[in-house]
Amino acid sequence: MRIDKDLVAASATPLVLGILADGESYGYAILKRVDELSGGRMQWTDGMLYPLLHRLERLGLVEASWGTSDVGRRRKHYAITAAGREALVERQAQWDVVAHALHQVWRTAQDGLPTPPRVAEGWA
């Protein structure tokens, strides 16, 4: 299943903030975590993640610092800030409202749909 880019964009900030709420991380690990959380159905690219991280940093929602990997390579680590935690709580509340509204719409739509015809036994 392909997830529409508008939905990916809308969910990107709360996903990254939620991942960083579990502890600091670096770009590649964030990409892997999104892949893991979505069961491989959301495959982000560097070109999508890094501009988002830079924007969150400019907004003061995350902070970055340089660290060294196990193999001695330098990489930038990102951590959520207090403002980022507040933004995450706000985004969670917003998503709860949206999810509830969608659930109501889908339930109403499903209730109004005709029941699919039953297939006679032996004809399936």
All heavy atoms as an XYZ file, in Angstrom:
970
protein
N       0.848     -1.177      0.000
C       0.000      0.000      0.000
C       0.893      1.239      0.000
O       1.851      1.319      0.736
C      -0.865     -0.010      1.264
C      -1.476      1.319      1.549
S      -2.403      1.564      3.087
C      -2.177      0.148      4.041
N       0.570      2.183     -0.856
C       1.285      3.453     -0.912
C       0.532      4.461     -0.078
O      -0.683      4.592     -0.200
C       1.368      3.908     -2.373
C       2.147      5.194     -2.554
C       2.240      5.582     -3.997
N       1.690      6.778     -4.512
C       1.179      7.834     -3.898
N       1.064      7.845     -2.625
N       0.743      8.886     -4.524
N       1.227      5.159      0.795
C       0.601      6.176      1.633
C       0.753      7.525      0.930
O       1.858      7.896      0.538
C       1.236      6.200      3.032
C       1.158      4.808      3.598
C       0.604      7.276      3.888
C       0.905      4.610      4.997
N      -0.359      8.209      0.763
C      -0.388      9.491      0.083
C       0.599     10.472      0.723
O       0.719     10.540      1.950
C      -1.816     10.049      0.150
C      -1.971     11.306     -0.655
O      -2.027     11.210     -1.891
O      -2.022     12.390     -0.037
N       1.274     11.249     -0.113
C       2.311     12.154      0.386
C       1.757     13.218      1.333
O       2.457     13.663      2.241
C       3.106     12.786     -0.751
C       2.334     13.760     -1.595
C       3.219     14.340     -2.682
C       2.450     15.361     -3.486
N       3.279     16.007     -4.477
N       0.505     13.629      1.140
C      -0.091     14.609      2.055
C      -0.240     14.035      3.460
O      -0.021     14.722      4.452
C      -1.454     15.080      1.544
C      -1.342     15.908      0.278
O      -0.271     16.508      0.042
O      -2.329     15.953     -0.482
N      -0.608     12.760      3.542
C      -0.745     12.104      4.840
C       0.618     11.886      5.488
O       0.782     12.073      6.696
C      -1.489     10.783      4.678
C      -1.939     10.080      5.951
C      -2.765     11.003      6.837
C      -2.747      8.843      5.599
N       1.603     11.541      4.687
C       2.973     11.392      5.198
C       3.460     12.729      5.751
O       3.999     12.792      6.860
C       3.930     10.872      4.099
C       5.377     10.939      4.555
C       3.563      9.447      3.716
N       3.245     13.797      5.017
C       3.684     15.128      5.455
C       2.980     15.540      6.745
O       3.615     16.076      7.661
C       3.438     16.156      4.358
N       1.686     15.282      6.825
C       0.930     15.676      8.022
C       1.364     14.908      9.259
O       1.334     15.435     10.370
C      -0.566     15.471      7.777
N       1.801     13.677      9.072
C       2.179     12.844     10.217
C       3.663     12.927     10.565
O       4.084     12.419     11.606
C       1.804     11.386      9.938
O       2.525     10.883      8.830
N       4.451     13.574      9.736
C       5.906     13.565      9.906
C       6.361     14.206     11.220
O       7.169     13.626     11.950
C       6.578     14.249      8.719
N       5.865     15.386     11.528
C       6.310     16.075     12.750
C       5.961     15.289     13.998
O       6.844     15.044     14.841
C       5.746     17.508     12.807
O       6.343     18.259     11.751
C       6.050     18.180     14.134
N       4.702     14.848     14.184
C       4.431     14.089     15.406
C       5.185     12.764     15.465
O       5.586     12.327     16.550
C       2.918     13.875     15.394
C       2.436     14.260     14.055
C       3.477     15.121     13.430
N       5.436     12.145     14.318
C       6.210     10.902     14.329
C       7.643     11.145     14.804
O       8.150     10.429     15.671
C       6.224     10.265     12.939
C       5.120      9.268     12.656
C       5.102      8.891     11.185
C       5.274      8.029     13.505
N       8.284     12.144     14.232
C       9.674     12.434     14.621
C       9.745     12.861     16.082
O      10.601     12.387     16.831
C      10.306     13.488     13.688
C      11.629     13.992     14.246
C      10.510     12.899     12.301
N       8.848     13.741     16.502
C       8.865     14.169     17.904
C       8.604     12.985     18.832
O       9.243     12.864     19.887
C       7.838     15.282     18.142
C       8.140     16.620     17.481
C       7.005     17.611     17.732
C       9.473     17.198     17.957
N       7.688     12.108     18.445
C       7.411     10.926     19.259
C       8.605      9.992     19.346
O       8.905      9.451     20.409
N       9.298      9.810     18.243
C      10.501      8.966     18.238
C      11.572      9.574     19.138
O      12.190      8.884     19.949
C      11.017      8.758     16.796
C      10.043      7.852     16.029
C      12.437      8.194     16.787
C      10.261      7.816     14.528
N      11.758     10.888     19.023
C      12.779     11.551     19.837
C      12.374     11.647     21.307
O      13.233     11.786     22.177
C      13.099     12.930     19.263
C      13.774     12.907     17.888
C      13.996     14.325     17.374
C      15.084     12.129     17.935
N      11.088     11.553     21.604
C      10.643     11.552     23.002
C      11.149     10.299     23.718
O      11.297     10.298     24.941
C       9.124     11.642     23.078
N      11.440      9.249     22.961
C      11.997      8.013     23.541
C      13.495      8.120     23.787
O      14.077      7.248     24.426
C      11.729      6.824     22.617
C      10.293      6.345     22.692
O       9.599      6.660     23.679
O       9.860      5.657     21.746
N      14.133      9.138     23.254
C      15.567      9.319     23.440
C      16.194      9.902     22.189
O      15.618      9.819     21.100
N      17.367     10.479     22.356
C      18.026     11.105     21.203
C      18.336     10.067     20.146
O      18.476      8.884     20.434
C      19.262     11.883     21.638
C      20.521     11.092     21.773
C      21.738     11.991     21.980
O      21.610     13.081     22.563
O      22.825     11.567     21.556
N      18.419     10.547     18.906
C      18.670      9.646     17.800
C      19.335     10.415     16.666
O      19.476     11.631     16.732
C      17.355      9.025     17.325
O      17.593      7.943     16.453
N      19.719      9.717     15.628
C      20.314     10.336     14.450
C      19.485      9.942     13.234
O      18.617      9.068     13.309
C      21.787      9.931     14.301
C      22.018      8.442     14.241
C      22.157      7.797     13.022
C      22.091      7.681     15.409
C      22.359      6.432     12.957
C      22.293      6.318     15.355
C      22.429      5.691     14.132
O      22.617      4.339     14.067
N      19.701     10.631     12.134
C      18.858     10.514     10.960
C      18.569      9.102     10.496
O      17.412      8.716     10.345
N      19.606      8.307     10.279
C      19.401      6.959      9.754
C      18.569      6.123     10.720
O      17.682      5.369     10.308
C      20.747      6.279      9.476
C      20.607      4.881      8.942
C      20.188      4.661      7.624
C      20.868      3.775      9.744
C      20.046      3.379      7.131
C      20.728      2.487      9.251
C      20.318      2.296      7.950
O      20.165      1.014      7.456
N      18.821      6.268     12.019
C      18.062      5.506     13.016
C      16.596      5.943     13.032
O      15.700      5.117     13.239
C      18.691      5.675     14.398
N      16.335      7.218     12.808
C      14.951      7.712     12.744
C      14.251      7.093     11.529
O      13.117      6.627     11.628
C      14.903      9.251     12.699
C      15.410      9.835     14.032
C      13.486      9.744     12.392
C      15.628     11.336     14.017
N      14.937      7.072     10.395
C      14.365      6.455      9.195
C      14.035      4.984      9.443
O      12.960      4.507      9.062
C      15.334      6.567      8.016
C      15.569      7.955      7.447
C      16.693      7.935      6.410
C      14.296      8.524      6.854
N      14.931      4.270     10.085
C      14.707      2.854     10.386
C      13.541      2.670     11.354
O      12.759      1.741     11.216
C      15.973      2.219     10.973
C      17.150      2.165     10.020
C      16.873      1.342      8.796
C      17.027     -0.122      9.097
N      16.780     -0.981      7.925
N      13.415      3.578     12.323
C      12.334      3.474     13.311
C      10.969      3.712     12.654
O      10.008      3.005     12.959
C      12.568      4.472     14.454
C      11.586      4.369     15.574
C      11.747      3.082     16.358
N      10.798      3.074     17.446
C      10.027      2.041     17.766
N      10.138      0.910     17.123
N       9.174      2.128     18.760
N      10.889      4.671     11.745
C       9.638      4.914     11.014
C       9.270      3.666     10.216
O       8.116      3.222     10.219
C       9.744      6.151     10.096
C       8.568      6.233      9.135
C       9.842      7.421     10.931
N      10.247      3.087      9.553
C      10.026      1.875      8.778
C       9.505      0.757      9.692
O       8.541      0.068      9.368
C      11.325      1.458      8.076
C      11.133      0.260      7.188
O      10.406      0.363      6.182
O      11.712     -0.805      7.511
N      10.134      0.616     10.837
C       9.752     -0.415     11.808
C       8.338     -0.169     12.359
O       7.513     -1.082     12.410
C      10.772     -0.403     12.949
C      10.520     -1.370     14.071
C      11.564     -1.171     15.165
O      12.761     -1.376     14.890
O      11.173     -0.800     16.288
N       8.055      1.058     12.755
C       6.752      1.394     13.327
C       5.607      1.183     12.338
O       4.491      0.845     12.733
C       6.735      2.847     13.819
C       7.551      3.142     15.069
C       7.678      4.642     15.274
C       6.934      2.473     16.300
N       5.890      1.385     11.061
C       4.849      1.272     10.035
C       4.824     -0.109      9.388
O       4.074     -0.318      8.433
C       5.054      2.338      8.956
O       6.216      2.057      8.200
N       5.615     -1.005      9.888
C       5.664     -2.328      9.275
C       6.170     -2.285      7.848
O       5.774     -3.085      7.014
N       7.034     -1.305      7.562
C       7.607     -1.171      6.225
C       6.720     -0.453      5.226
O       7.073     -0.327      4.061
N       5.569      0.041      5.677
C       4.631      0.682      4.751
C       4.910      2.163      4.555
O       4.396      2.769      3.626
C       3.200      0.458      5.212
C       2.802     -1.025      5.084
C       1.482     -1.289      5.677
N       1.654     -1.131      7.132
C       0.751     -1.478      8.019
N      -0.386     -1.974      7.653
N       0.984     -1.319      9.308
N       5.702      2.772      5.446
C       6.103      4.170      5.273
C       7.616      4.182      5.095
O       8.343      3.877      6.034
C       5.715      5.003      6.507
C       4.229      5.181      6.671
S       3.814      6.098      8.170
C       4.325      7.740      7.713
N       8.057      4.485      3.924
C       9.483      4.491      3.653
C       9.928      5.905      3.348
O       9.752      6.397      2.244
C       9.803      3.527      2.515
C       9.463      2.109      2.907
C       9.723      1.121      1.795
O       9.962      1.485      0.650
N       9.674     -0.140      2.140
N      10.456      6.532      4.367
C      10.931      7.906      4.228
C      12.309      7.901      3.597
O      13.049      6.934      3.669
C      11.013      8.563      5.594
C       9.700      8.888      6.222
C       8.448      8.575      5.786
C       9.513      9.602      7.444
N       7.506      9.045      6.649
C       8.134      9.684      7.675
C      10.379     10.178      8.361
C       7.595     10.315      8.788
C       9.848     10.807      9.462
C       8.473     10.885      9.674
N      12.649      9.048      3.006
C      13.975      9.215      2.414
C      14.735     10.299      3.183
O      14.137     11.086      3.919
C      13.858      9.659      0.945
O      13.219     10.941      0.914
C      13.069      8.655      0.123
N      16.040     10.333      2.979
C      16.867     11.399      3.557
C      16.342     12.763      3.138
O      16.307     13.695      3.929
C      18.314     11.290      3.066
C      19.036     10.066      3.579
O      18.470      9.338      4.417
O      20.177      9.842      3.140
N      15.941     12.869      1.868
C      15.476     14.135      1.315
C      14.196     14.640      1.952
O      13.866     15.809      1.833
N      13.482     13.766      2.623
C      12.281     14.181      3.333
C      12.591     14.443      4.811
O      12.099     15.400      5.386
C      11.233     13.068      3.204
C       9.868     13.435      3.709
S       9.370     12.129      4.816
C       8.972     13.055      6.236
N      13.422     13.591      5.410
C      13.686     13.691      6.845
C      14.547     14.888      7.232
O      14.203     15.629      8.159
C      14.351     12.410      7.353
C      14.753     12.434      8.833
C      13.522     12.578      9.723
C      15.550     11.205      9.192
N      15.664     15.091      6.553
C      16.599     16.124      7.010
C      16.042     17.546      6.931
O      16.248     18.319      7.867
C      17.960     15.980      6.318
C      18.685     14.762      6.859
C      18.782     13.602      6.114
C      19.219     14.767      8.145
C      19.410     12.470      6.627
C      19.848     13.644      8.663
C      19.940     12.500      7.900
O      20.555     11.395      8.420
N      15.305     17.908      5.879
C      14.678     19.240      5.915
C      13.696     19.382      7.090
O      13.614     20.441      7.710
C      13.952     19.333      4.577
C      14.700     18.408      3.673
C      15.145     17.277      4.560
N      12.989     18.305      7.417
C      12.078     18.335      8.560
C      12.859     18.521      9.859
O      12.492     19.367     10.695
C      11.253     17.047      8.623
C      10.403     16.867      9.885
C       9.349     17.964     10.007
C       9.758     15.482      9.894
N      13.940     17.778     10.046
C      14.755     17.926     11.260
C      15.317     19.339     11.375
O      15.318     19.923     12.459
C      15.888     16.896     11.276
C      15.468     15.456     11.576
C      16.613     14.496     11.295
C      14.988     15.323     13.015
N      15.761     19.902     10.261
C      16.307     21.264     10.282
C      15.223     22.282     10.628
O      15.466     23.231     11.384
C      16.968     21.606      8.942
C      18.153     20.739      8.661
N      18.574     20.456      7.385
C      18.998     20.058      9.481
C      19.624     19.656      7.434
N      19.891     19.402      8.698
N      14.012     22.068     10.100
C      12.900     22.974     10.419
C      12.536     22.852     11.907
O      12.347     23.867     12.588
C      11.685     22.654      9.558
C      10.511     23.612      9.788
C       9.366     23.373      8.821
N       8.799     22.044      8.886
C       7.911     21.644      9.811
N       7.496     22.478     10.731
N       7.431     20.417      9.780
N      12.479     21.632     12.425
C      12.165     21.439     13.844
C      13.249     22.061     14.729
O      12.951     22.598     15.801
C      11.999     19.951     14.161
C      10.816     19.245     13.488
C      10.829     17.755     13.801
C       9.502     19.879     13.890
N      14.475     22.012     14.262
C      15.577     22.638     15.000
C      15.423     24.164     14.995
O      15.569     24.817     16.032
C      16.916     22.226     14.380
C      18.114     22.640     15.200
C      19.427     22.134     14.613
O      19.437     21.574     13.498
O      20.448     22.318     15.300
N      15.116     24.736     13.841
C      14.903     26.189     13.757
C      13.752     26.642     14.653
O      13.781     27.725     15.232
C      14.606     26.616     12.315
C      15.817     26.778     11.440
C      15.496     27.465     10.114
N      14.332     26.960      9.424
C      14.323     25.923      8.576
N      15.452     25.283      8.323
N      13.213     25.542      7.984
N      12.715     25.806     14.762
C      11.558     26.126     15.595
C      11.816     25.893     17.089
O      10.970     26.212     17.920
C      10.343     25.292     15.159
C       9.789     25.592     13.773
C       8.740     24.557     13.373
C       9.200     27.006     13.738
N      12.965     25.326     17.408
C      13.305     25.074     18.805
C      12.648     23.828     19.382
O      12.637     23.643     20.604
N      12.141     22.956     18.518
C      11.481     21.742     18.989
C      12.456     20.579     19.170
O      12.183     19.647     19.926
C      10.352     21.343     18.041
C       9.282     22.416     17.804
C       8.214     21.908     16.846
C       8.670     22.878     19.115
N      13.564     20.635     18.457
C      14.645     19.666     18.644
C      15.960     20.425     18.690
O      16.059     21.567     18.221
C      14.703     18.584     17.524
C      13.399     17.819     17.421
C      15.095     19.162     16.198
N      16.955     19.792     19.290
C      18.303     20.363     19.264
C      19.249     19.297     18.737
O      19.008     18.102     18.902
C      18.718     20.862     20.650
C      18.660     19.830     21.743
C      18.857     20.428     23.127
O      18.824     21.657     23.262
O      19.040     19.638     24.062
N      20.285     19.753     18.084
C      21.229     18.843     17.451
C      22.607     19.012     18.066
O      22.981     20.103     18.490
C      21.296     19.122     15.956
N      23.328     17.900     18.106
C      24.716     17.933     18.561
C      25.491     16.879     17.778
O      24.920     15.891     17.320
C      24.800     17.649     20.068
O      24.276     16.362     20.359
N      26.759     17.126     17.630
C      27.587     16.175     16.899
C      28.105     15.119     17.853
O      28.521     15.409     18.953
C      28.751     16.882     16.208
C      28.307     17.632     15.000
C      28.029     18.960     14.908
C      28.046     17.084     13.712
N      27.608     19.277     13.647
C      27.615     18.141     12.885
C      28.127     15.804     13.171
C      27.275     17.956     11.551
C      27.786     15.630     11.841
C      27.373     16.691     11.045
N      28.046     13.882     17.398
C      28.569     12.765     18.165
C      29.368     11.867     17.252
O      29.525     12.148     16.067
N      29.872     10.783     17.824
C      30.671      9.831     17.064
C      30.012      8.466     17.142
O      29.581      8.038     18.211
C      32.106      9.744     17.632
O      32.641     11.064     17.704
C      32.993      8.883     16.768
N      29.936      7.791     16.012
C      29.341      6.453     15.971
C      30.322      5.440     16.539
O      31.474      5.758     16.850
C      28.977      6.086     14.535
O      30.142      5.848     13.786
N      29.866      4.202     16.657
C      30.707      3.117     17.172
C      31.940      2.881     16.313
O      32.953      2.385     16.803
C      29.906      1.812     17.253
C      28.746      1.918     18.229
O      28.798      2.776     19.129
O      27.788      1.134     18.086
N      31.833      3.224     15.038
C      32.962      3.019     14.126
C      33.791      4.283     13.944
O      34.638      4.356     13.059
C      32.490      2.472     12.758
C      31.907      1.090     12.907
C      31.515      3.419     12.096
N      33.537      5.304     14.770
C      34.334      6.517     14.747
C      33.880      7.585     13.771
O      34.547      8.602     13.607
N      32.765      7.355     13.116
C      32.261      8.330     12.146
C      31.419      9.385     12.862
O      30.624      9.067     13.724
C      31.400      7.579     11.127
C      30.992      8.400      9.970
C      30.419      7.515      8.857
N      29.795      8.397      7.898
C      28.555      8.290      7.496
N      27.795      7.325      7.944
N      28.057      9.143      6.630
N      31.605     10.656     12.480
C      30.817     11.737     13.084
C      29.406     11.720     12.521
O      29.213     11.506     11.331
C      31.455     13.098     12.791
C      32.662     13.378     13.633
C      33.327     14.705     13.310
N      32.438     15.784     12.946
C      32.076     16.789     13.751
N      32.532     16.844     14.973
N      31.279     17.752     13.323
N      28.430     11.930     13.401
C      27.050     12.056     12.945
C      26.292     12.972     13.892
O      26.628     13.095     15.067
C      26.371     10.713     12.784
C      26.242      9.916     14.045
C      25.534      8.609     13.728
N      25.694      7.681     14.820
C      25.707      6.383     14.712
N      25.586      5.827     13.528
N      25.828      5.615     15.749
N      25.272     13.591     13.337
C      24.481     14.548     14.090
C      23.371     13.809     14.840
O      22.632     13.028     14.262
C      23.866     15.569     13.130
C      23.623     16.915     13.725
C      23.173     17.883     12.635
C      23.403     19.300     13.057
N      22.986     20.256     12.042
N      23.297     14.077     16.136
C      22.260     13.487     16.974
C      21.212     14.553     17.274
O      21.542     15.715     17.478
C      22.855     12.975     18.285
C      23.675     11.746     18.114
N      23.239     10.509     18.503
C      24.899     11.554     17.575
C      24.154      9.604     18.215
N      25.177     10.219     17.657
N      19.963     14.125     17.315
C      18.850     15.028     17.579
C      18.155     14.618     18.862
O      17.984     13.427     19.128
C      17.856     14.994     16.405
C      18.460     15.481     15.121
C      19.118     14.607     14.260
C      18.425     16.829     14.783
C      19.697     15.059     13.092
C      19.008     17.289     13.613
C      19.639     16.395     12.779
O      20.214     16.850     11.626
N      17.752     15.623     19.633
C      17.034     15.387     20.883
C      15.851     16.342     20.945
O      15.937     17.486     20.492
C      17.966     15.608     22.080
N      14.766     15.871     21.525
C      13.582     16.714     21.672
C      13.831     17.707     22.806
O      14.494     17.388     23.795
C      12.324     15.850     21.924
C      11.051     16.677     21.783
C      12.397     15.134     23.269
C       9.774     15.837     21.749
N      13.329     18.915     22.659
C      13.455     19.946     23.690
C      12.157     19.987     24.509
O      11.173     19.310     24.171
C      13.676     21.334     23.053
O      12.507     21.656     22.275
C      14.920     21.356     22.172
N      12.150     20.809     25.554
C      10.931     20.985     26.351
C       9.809     21.530     25.467
O       8.656     21.078     25.551
C      11.193     21.916     27.533
N      10.139     22.475     24.590
C       9.137     23.015     23.663
C       8.646     21.927     22.712
O       7.467     21.887     22.339
C       9.714     24.193     22.874
N       9.541     21.030     22.316
C       9.169     19.915     21.451
C       8.220     18.958     22.144
O       7.276     18.448     21.534
N       8.443     18.727     23.442
C       7.534     17.858     24.211
C       6.146     18.489     24.315
O       5.134     17.803     24.195
C       8.102     17.579     25.590
C       9.283     16.635     25.552
C       9.764     16.236     26.943
N      10.983     15.469     26.846
C      11.051     14.180     26.517
N       9.943     13.521     26.256
N      12.207     13.563     26.453
N       6.112     19.803     24.514
C       4.822     20.507     24.557
C       4.121     20.411     23.199
O       2.908     20.172     23.133
C       5.021     21.969     24.942
C       5.426     22.179     26.381
C       5.748     23.632     26.707
O       5.348     24.534     25.938
O       6.411     23.857     27.736
N       4.878     20.594     22.133
C       4.301     20.501     20.780
C       3.791     19.084     20.521
O       2.744     18.908     19.893
C       5.342     20.892     19.732
N       4.504     18.079     21.023
C       4.077     16.698     20.840
C       2.749     16.440     21.544
O       1.844     15.834     20.971
C       5.148     15.732     21.351
C       4.809     14.238     21.256
C       4.497     13.826     19.821
C       5.944     13.409     21.837
N       2.598     16.939     22.757
C       1.339     16.779     23.490
C       0.200     17.443     22.718
O      -0.889     16.873     22.563
C       1.458     17.350     24.922
C       0.105     17.457     25.590
C       2.405     16.496     25.753
N       0.462     18.635     22.192
C      -0.552     19.351     21.406
C      -0.908     18.586     20.136
O      -2.078     18.444     19.777
C      -0.049     20.752     21.061
C      -1.079     21.603     20.365
C      -0.570     23.010     20.085
O       0.128     23.585     20.941
O      -0.881     23.523     18.994
N       0.102     18.069     19.435
C      -0.149     17.305     18.208
C      -0.929     16.028     18.509
O      -1.791     15.625     17.736
C       1.166     16.946     17.502
C       1.907     18.129     16.914
C       1.162     18.684     15.693
N       1.811     19.865     15.194
C       2.513     19.909     14.070
N       2.646     18.858     13.314
N       3.068     21.036     13.698
N      -0.624     15.383     19.639
C      -1.365     14.173     20.009
C      -2.842     14.496     20.197
O      -3.713     13.753     19.728
C      -0.801     13.556     21.291
C       0.527     12.870     21.075
C       1.155     12.428     22.390
O       1.098     13.124     23.398
N       1.766     11.263     22.367
N      -3.137     15.600     20.852
C      -4.530     16.007     21.063
C      -5.201     16.297     19.726
O      -6.362     15.916     19.507
C      -4.581     17.230     21.982
N      -4.487     16.958     18.823
C      -5.040     17.264     17.510
C      -5.336     15.979     16.734
O      -6.392     15.839     16.114
C      -4.084     18.154     16.720
C      -3.942     19.549     17.283
C      -2.828     20.333     16.604
O      -2.227     19.894     15.633
N      -2.545     21.516     17.133
N      -4.388     15.036     16.759
C      -4.582     13.779     16.038
C      -5.727     12.967     16.635
O      -6.442     12.277     15.908
C      -3.294     12.954     16.022
C      -2.430     13.342     14.859
C      -1.407     14.223     14.871
C      -2.542     12.892     13.511
N      -0.871     14.345     13.602
C      -1.549     13.532     12.762
C      -3.392     12.000     12.871
C      -1.382     13.309     11.397
C      -3.211     11.778     11.512
C      -2.222     12.435     10.790
N      -5.914     13.041     17.956
C      -7.043     12.340     18.575
C      -8.360     12.853     18.015
O      -9.272     12.071     17.723
C      -7.023     12.513     20.108
C      -5.958     11.665     20.783
O      -5.432     10.727     20.143
O      -5.660     11.954     21.959
N      -8.479     14.174     17.857
C      -9.700     14.766     17.304
C      -9.903     14.302     15.858
O     -10.995     13.880     15.469
C      -9.661     16.308     17.391
C     -10.815     16.933     16.618
C      -9.666     16.756     18.847
N      -8.839     14.375     15.064
C      -8.924     13.970     13.661
C      -9.272     12.485     13.551
O     -10.165     12.098     12.779
C      -7.603     14.282     12.916
C      -7.594     13.663     11.521
C      -7.377     15.785     12.843
N      -8.599     11.645     14.333
C      -8.852     10.200     14.282
C     -10.295      9.888     14.684
O     -10.948      9.043     14.059
C      -7.869      9.459     15.189
N     -10.798     10.570     15.703
C     -12.177     10.352     16.140
C     -13.162     10.754     15.038
O     -14.118     10.023     14.748
C     -12.462     11.138     17.431
C     -13.863     10.981     17.914
N     -14.315      9.822     18.499
C     -14.910     11.828     17.879
C     -15.595      9.966     18.803
N     -15.979     11.172     18.445
N     -12.930     11.903     14.430
C     -13.806     12.363     13.355
C     -13.791     11.385     12.178
O     -14.845     11.041     11.627
C     -13.402     13.764     12.895
N     -12.609     10.923     11.799
C     -12.508      9.956     10.698
C     -13.228      8.656     11.053
O     -13.931      8.078     10.219
C     -11.041      9.675     10.367
C     -10.306     10.775      9.615
C      -8.820     10.470      9.545
C     -10.885     10.969      8.226
N     -13.045      8.207     12.268
C     -13.706      6.980     12.704
C     -15.222      7.115     12.581
O     -15.896      6.205     12.093
C     -13.304      6.653     14.149
C     -13.956      5.429     14.679
N     -13.586      4.164     14.292
C     -14.989      5.281     15.543
C     -14.355      3.281     14.906
N     -15.216      3.934     15.673
N     -15.737      8.267     12.998
C     -17.182      8.500     12.914
C     -17.648      8.516     11.456
O     -18.670      7.926     11.118
C     -17.562      9.830     13.591
C     -17.268      9.890     15.064
C     -18.129      8.924     15.877
O     -18.939      8.166     15.369
N     -17.941      8.940     17.181
N     -16.915      9.196     10.607
C     -17.276      9.263      9.187
C     -17.246      7.879      8.561
O     -18.160      7.482      7.829
C     -16.339     10.236      8.424
C     -16.476     10.080      6.925
C     -16.626     11.669      8.842
N     -16.179      7.132      8.830
C     -16.046      5.814      8.224
C     -17.126      4.855      8.737
O     -17.645      4.046      7.985
C     -14.663      5.251      8.473
C     -13.612      5.992      7.694
C     -13.761      6.647      6.512
C     -12.245      6.160      8.056
N     -12.578      7.213      6.114
C     -11.624      6.925      7.048
C     -11.478      5.739      9.124
C     -10.282      7.264      7.066
C     -10.135      6.080      9.157
C      -9.547      6.835      8.139
N     -17.456      4.955     10.007
C     -18.498      4.085     10.555
C     -19.845      4.419      9.910
O     -20.593      3.534      9.527
C     -18.588      4.217     12.069
C     -19.580      3.220     12.626
C     -19.650      3.128     14.097
N     -18.847      4.101     14.801
C     -19.020      4.397     16.070
N     -19.949      3.812     16.770
N     -18.263      5.285     16.662
N     -20.140      5.711      9.782
C     -21.394      6.143      9.151
C     -21.430      5.689      7.694
O     -22.442      5.178      7.218
C     -21.538      7.671      9.235
O     -21.518      8.057     10.606
C     -22.821      8.142      8.579
N     -20.326      5.864      6.991
C     -20.257      5.464      5.582
C     -20.427      3.961      5.453
O     -21.126      3.480      4.552
C     -18.938      5.904      4.968
N     -19.814      3.215      6.350
C     -19.904      1.759      6.310
C     -21.332      1.298      6.599
O     -21.833      0.375      5.968
C     -18.938      1.159      7.338
C     -18.280     -0.091      6.877
C     -17.164     -0.493      7.814
O     -17.139     -0.131      8.990
N     -16.231     -1.255      7.297
N     -21.995      1.958      7.547
C     -23.375      1.599      7.881
C     -24.303      1.845      6.704
O     -25.296      1.153      6.542
C     -23.868      2.394      9.103
C     -23.180      1.960     10.392
O     -22.541      0.881     10.395
O     -23.270      2.705     11.381
N     -23.988      2.845      5.888
C     -24.853      3.196      4.764
C     -24.580      2.395      3.507
O     -25.325      2.483      2.541
N     -23.506      1.625      3.492
C     -23.164      0.851      2.291
C     -24.040     -0.395      2.208
O     -24.345     -1.016      3.219
C     -21.687      0.423      2.332
C     -20.666      1.550      2.236
C     -19.256      0.990      2.373
C     -20.802      2.286      0.915
N     -24.443     -0.756      1.009
C     -25.234     -1.986      0.871
C     -24.391     -3.201      1.226
O     -23.180     -3.212      1.033
C     -25.631     -1.996     -0.598
C     -24.682     -1.080     -1.283
C     -24.187     -0.104     -0.242
N     -25.026     -4.198      1.758
C     -24.332     -5.439      2.094
C     -23.952     -6.135      0.798
O     -24.788     -6.261     -0.098
C     -25.252     -6.351      2.928
O     -25.710     -5.590      4.039
C     -24.539     -7.573      3.403
N     -22.706     -6.583      0.697
C     -22.317     -7.261     -0.545
C     -23.148     -8.539     -0.729
O     -23.513     -9.179      0.245
C     -20.836     -7.596     -0.334
C     -20.491     -7.224      1.050
C     -21.644     -6.520      1.655
N     -23.455     -8.882     -1.965
C     -24.253    -10.099     -2.189
C     -23.502    -11.319     -1.704
O     -22.274    -11.390     -1.816
C     -24.454    -10.119     -3.705
C     -23.432     -9.210     -4.264
C     -23.053     -8.247     -3.188
N     -24.231    -12.231     -1.138
C     -23.623    -13.483     -0.668
C     -23.394    -14.397     -1.866
O     -24.229    -14.472     -2.773
C     -24.530    -14.156      0.339
C     -24.665    -13.345      1.615
C     -25.546    -14.053      2.583
N     -25.085    -15.410      2.806
C     -24.669    -15.869      3.977
N     -24.690    -15.111      5.021
N     -24.257    -17.115      4.094
N     -22.287    -15.035     -1.853
C     -21.974    -15.975     -2.931
C     -22.562    -17.320     -2.541
O     -22.366    -17.788     -1.413
C     -20.455    -16.079     -3.119
C     -20.096    -17.117     -4.163
C     -19.865    -14.726     -3.479
N     -23.288    -17.920     -3.467
C     -23.873    -19.233     -3.192
C     -22.765    -20.233     -2.938
O     -21.716    -20.193     -3.574
C     -24.734    -19.678     -4.369
N     -23.021    -21.109     -2.000
C     -22.030    -22.112     -1.642
C     -21.652    -22.906     -2.887
O     -22.509    -23.300     -3.674
C     -22.600    -23.044     -0.569
C     -21.522    -23.725      0.213
C     -22.092    -24.418      1.438
O     -22.802    -23.784      2.217
O     -21.794    -25.624      1.561
N     -20.364    -23.112     -3.037
C     -19.906    -23.879     -4.194
C     -19.600    -23.004     -5.410
O     -19.044    -23.471     -6.374
N     -19.947    -21.717     -5.356
C     -19.709    -20.804     -6.479
C     -18.511    -19.895     -6.235
O     -18.151    -19.145     -7.106
C     -20.945    -19.952     -6.753
C     -22.054    -20.762     -7.306
C     -22.990    -21.438     -6.592
C     -22.329    -20.992     -8.669
N     -23.836    -22.074     -7.431
C     -23.471    -21.812     -8.731
C     -21.756    -20.604     -9.874
C     -24.020    -22.253     -9.922
C     -22.306    -21.024    -11.056
C     -23.422    -21.849    -11.080
N     -17.958    -19.916     -5.077
C     -16.875    -18.992     -4.729
C     -15.592    -19.349     -5.386
O     -15.295    -20.385     -5.786
C     -16.674    -18.946     -3.227
